[in-house]
Amino acid sequence: MSHSHPPHLALIACSDVDVAEPATSALNEALTGILKQQQLRAVFQPILDLRGRAYLGFEGLIRGPEGSLLESPAQLFAAAQEADQLLELERACRETIFKAFATLQLPGRLFVNSSPTALRDPSFRNGATMDLLRGLGLTPSRIVIEVTENQQIDDFPALRDALLHYRGLGYRIAIDDLGEGFSNLRMWSELRPEFVKIDRHFVHGIADDPLKFQLVRSMHDIAETSGAFIIAEGIEREADFTTIRDLGIACGQGYFIARPAATPPTQPEKAALSALSAGQIMVFPNASAGSGMATARNLLQYIAPISPLAPNDKVYERFEADPEIQVLPVVDDGGTPVGLINRHNLIDRFARPFRRELYGKKPCTMFMDPAPLVVDHQLPVQEVSRMVSRASSHYLQDGFVITENGRYAGVGSGQALMALITELQISAARYANPLTQLPGNVPLNEHTDRLLESLSAGGASFATCYFDIDNFKPFNDAYGYRRGDDVIQLLGRLLVGVADNRRDFVGHVGGDDFVILFQSDDWEERCAKALRYFDEQILTLVEPEDLQRGGFAGEDRKGRPVFNPLPSLSIGAVRVLPGQFHTHHEISAVCASAKKQAKKQPGSSLFIERRRPMQQPSPQEGVSSDDEVLSAV
């Protein structure tokens, strides 16, 4: 169900009902009158097939009489729940929607919501609904039943059997509001629906939210594996619509496409069609390192715990039986961890004369650490690492206890923690530069390939611009690496500022090298701004005496004193047109050549490579009349 419109719905007492105010006797009377006099109103919201650029169908929604106490679907279903008339209301909704859909002769499929309880309604299964559809000239093959999980489902086999009955009649099945209910993913696995509707929470703001983006992309991958079609609900912004389009999701629904209406449009409206036809692709939100998703659960190793009442002999036997166990968690009957016993500590104590005879029968709590480090399974590994580093040194050796809802879940070792942190740092360096947090080589190459794929399919051309700081190494040597880092961060902020975050992808490939993949038509003006801004802002990082001299003293590779000009910015640019390039490697090579040409110019400059790849000059050749050089003022 799409929450772009007020809470509904056609055939379900949705979760909004649970928080609605209890219906009064007046509302009960109003509900009875509405049902008897058939005063329900149907409205329809289109569902757009993004690939076919036409409406796949319409979702049938319900409203009470206009201006009445029960016009709101939330109030309507709250009153029905209070009066124990939910099935009667759902049945009336179903008939109202079917009749209105047939009367309007709307094309495509009709999506109607049903609670699991309504699916067992005798009037739905005894042929009455089939007779109604037949009389209206509709076939079950045009009807999609949206199963909404408004209450916990305990009997999946029964629900699966019910849906098997409807499938046998020709109906199609959809899961509504994926991500909102009690066990949506299990529903997907058990029911194998033809359509899956992603809850609007995950769709609204997806263009800007890396986590939502990754979650929806994962849902899309599952759909591809299971053969289901994804419908993204609650699309209200063009940026979200374009992101959904570029993810390859099949269908969309929401205010940006069309609002619910008693007489909905049968053809997509201009805004949606324009967004579909736009040749430019969205810059996906940057999930940078991806390490934020790693938690203590990634470190969890389950070791069967021992009771606080167990004797030390029992602990010794456990260690002897399994040489791999380095620690043994002590957990009480309620599942609460109370201590941790270190293997070497216990064995060392028992190795002393008569210690085992004296203490073997004593409770194991005698030799345990009564205050182990305890972390929740959802705690990010970075936070776990900080806790371990700040605690006593023995925690790194002993490890820590991992809990879930306060109950013992397993243990984690300091060695495993350090290995994971190192792995995440290596991975992070490939996906995001640690200094600027801008995307690194991997996402940059992926976005270039997306642009090339879009270009080959008729999309818009783009420009690739390589940014490099002149005289950076001498400046770094003279001023120190901290000031050098300041220059790199300055350039990173500057480039983010001149780029359009929706159209232009800013990447940091390492050191003082940056790349922008421009889809903005005015990319040359933006590059000119970057040159001007850099020349202005670099002055704030130069000492006054060097500013007066127009440069700074340094040494060449042979140790001889030299005078270096102040850092400047060189940009090598190439316009990528259809048929010119096939891989990001080819573009990178041409950009690197263009950057070398820019660096030959004094001061900050932009060199635009206008020749085709096969016409590239050798390093000894100069600038041709086809190329363009722009120097900063």
Sequence and secondary structure as in RCSB ss.txt:
>XXXX:A:sequence
MSHSHPPHLALIACSDVDVAEPATSALNEALTGILKQQQLRAVFQPILDLRGRAYLGFEGLIRGPEGSLLESPAQ
LFAAAQEADQLLELERACRETIFKAFATLQLPGRLFVNSSPTALRDPSFRNGATMDLLRGLGLTPSRIVIEVTEN
QQIDDFPALRDALLHYRGLGYRIAIDDLGEGFSNLRMWSELRPEFVKIDRHFVHGIADDPLKFQLVRSMHDIAET
SGAFIIAEGIEREADFTTIRDLGIACGQGYFIARPAATPPTQPEKAALSALSAGQIMVFPNASAGSGMATARNLL
QYIAPISPLAPNDKVYERFEADPEIQVLPVVDDGGTPVGLINRHNLIDRFARPFRRELYGKKPCTMFMDPAPLVV
DHQLPVQEVSRMVSRASSHYLQDGFVITENGRYAGVGSGQALMALITELQISAARYANPLTQLPGNVPLNEHTDR
LLESLSAGGASFATCYFDIDNFKPFNDAYGYRRGDDVIQLLGRLLVGVADNRRDFVGHVGGDDFVILFQSDDWEE
RCAKALRYFDEQILTLVEPEDLQRGGFAGEDRKGRPVFNPLPSLSIGAVRVLPGQFHTHHEISAVCASAKKQAKK
QPGSSLFIERRRPMQQPSPQEGVSSDDEVLSAV
>XXXX:A:secstr
  TTSSS  SS   THHHHS    HHHHHHHHHHHHHT  EEEEEEEEETTTTEEEEEEEEEE STTSTT SHHH
HHHHHHHTT HHHHHHHHHHHHHHHHHHHT  SEEEEEE HHHHT HHHHSSHHHHHHHHHT  GGGEEEEE  S
S    HHHHHHHHHHHHHHT EEEEEEETTSSSHHHHHHHH  SEEEE HHHHTTTTT HHHHHHHHHHHHHHHH
HT EEEE    SHHHHHHHHHHT SEE STTT   BSS  SS  HHHHHHHH S        TT GGG BGGGG 
B    B TTSBHHHHHHHHHH TT  EEEEE TTS EEEEEEHHHHHHHHTSTTHHHHHTTSBGGGSSBSS  EE
ETTSBHHHHHHHHHHS THHHHH EEEEETTEEEEEE HHHHHHHHHHHHHHHHHHB TTT  B HHHHHHHHHH
HHHHHHTT   EEEEEEEEETHHHHHHHH HHHHHHHHHHHHHHHHHHS TTT EEEEEETTEEEEEE  TTHHH
HHHHHHHHHHHHGGGGS HHHHHHTEEEEE TTS EEEEE  EEEEEEEEE TTT SSHHHHHHHHHHHHHHHHT
SSSSEEEEE S GGG   TT    TT EEEE  
